[in-house]
Amino acid sequence: MALRLEKIEKSKISGVDFSNLKFGEVFTDHMFECDFENGAWQTPKIRPYQPLTFDPSAKVFHYGQAVFEGMKAYKDAHNDIWLFRPDQNQKRINISAERLDMPAFPKEYFFEGLNTLLKLDSDWVQKGEGLALYVRPFIIATENCVNASSSNKYKFMIICSPVQSYFAGDVRVVFADKYSRAANGGVGFAKAAGNYAASFYPTKLAANEGYQQVVWTDAASHEFLEEAGTMNVFFRVNDTLLTAPTSDRILDGVTRKSVIQVAEDEGINVEVRDVRVSEIVEAARKGELLEMFGAGTAVVINPVLGFSHQDESFELPNVENSYAALIKKRITDIQRNLAEDKFGWRLKVE
Ligand SMILES: Cc1ncc(COP(=O)(O)O)c(C=O)c1O
């Protein structure tokens, strides 16, 4: 694959305080970019990270034809860099793209671009607990035309942002009973930009009440628990772990499927089935709801301390032998090359 490479003259890394990073605010020296024109992806290039220039009529600004991905790279004690299940992100961006009527980005281009970029910016992948490089591939519609129809031009990009141990703080959630994130036949399963835009307002309303996240319920009845802002959700009732099946409303999370596999490997009973709001409320009343947690790339596993539903609020107990803690450790040890890669999930950047 021909890849055009333009390197920076001087790295900006010395000006970055890696001990004081806010998530997603600082970007590395280079970016990967490939344009789709005349029905084909053109020669990809890597060039210094910089602003882009677009015509105000570019379709992405008007119709939100945009999809993205999120993954992380980790550096181990030997300075090797590892990605966690990147094949899943590569497949998923094309699943999202298809639903938004955008062209698939070729797998060879994706991995060649990703590897070259990570090798070039390898100093930005810092070693140590919690430190990682967040990798953001995305595709946007770039045709200059405000006709409400699919674009005939697109741009695929990968940008990278160093991140540090992400402590989300205490998280309490609201079970949605008015607003919805996704509907049957809609785009909930896609990582489409508009899904996130639509979730911000209800999330702000929840924040005004002191809750950090909304757990979305099914749009038709609000009776079934689906997923949180950027995480799939798990419930531990006694010693059983429950999570909703993926559907056209729910993102097929990489962390979610890894949690299920690790939990089963630990001998934990996992039930992937519709989870009723009423059964979780009932379990909480009886003291049988022992844990609730979100699973997603940014935090891996984020324990939830309490939730509210309609006018009631509940606090979760402090459990010993937390499933969340056990599963998080097993996954992060695999991600950072601190444990055997039993499931073949790591990919070395070389
Ligand atoms: C809506 C939504 N659900 C779930 C997830 C978790 O997916 P993953 O584990 O692949 O990061 C994400 C984040 O990517 C998300 O945006």
The ligand as an SDF file (V2000), in Angstrom:
LIG
                    3D

 16 16  0  0  0  0  0  0  0  0999 V2000
  -23.0330    3.8700   23.2940 C   0  0  0  0  0  0  0  0  0  0  0  0
  -21.8690    3.0600   23.6900 C   0  0  0  0  0  0  0  0  0  0  0  0
  -22.0700    1.8720   24.3050 N   0  0  0  0  0  0  0  0  0  0  0  0
  -21.0490    1.0860   24.6740 C   0  0  0  0  0  0  0  0  0  0  0  0
  -19.7350    1.4680   24.4740 C   0  0  0  0  0  0  0  0  0  0  0  0
  -18.6180    0.5550   24.8790 C   0  0  0  0  0  0  0  0  0  0  0  0
  -17.9970    0.0080   23.7440 O   0  0  0  0  0  0  0  0  0  0  0  0
  -16.4650   -0.4200   23.7540 P   0  0  0  0  0  0  0  0  0  0  0  0
  -16.3190   -1.3880   24.8660 O   0  0  0  0  0  0  0  0  0  0  0  0
  -16.2490   -1.0310   22.4150 O   0  0  0  0  0  0  0  0  0  0  0  0
  -15.6750    0.8120   23.9870 O   0  0  0  0  0  0  0  0  0  0  0  0
  -19.4750    2.7010   23.8650 C   0  0  0  0  0  0  0  0  0  0  0  0
  -18.0790    3.1650   23.6610 C   0  0  0  0  0  0  0  0  0  0  0  0
  -17.4700    2.9140   22.6750 O   0  0  0  0  0  0  0  0  0  0  0  0
  -20.5570    3.5060   23.4500 C   0  0  0  0  0  0  0  0  0  0  0  0
  -20.3420    4.6860   22.8610 O   0  0  0  0  0  0  0  0  0  0  0  0
  1  2  1  0
  2  3  1  0
  2 15  2  0
  3  4  2  0
  4  5  1  0
  5  6  1  0
  5 12  2  0
  6  7  1  0
  7  8  1  0
  8  9  2  0
  8 10  1  0
  8 11  1  0
 12 13  1  0
 12 15  1  0
 13 14  2  0
 15 16  1  0
M  END
$$$$
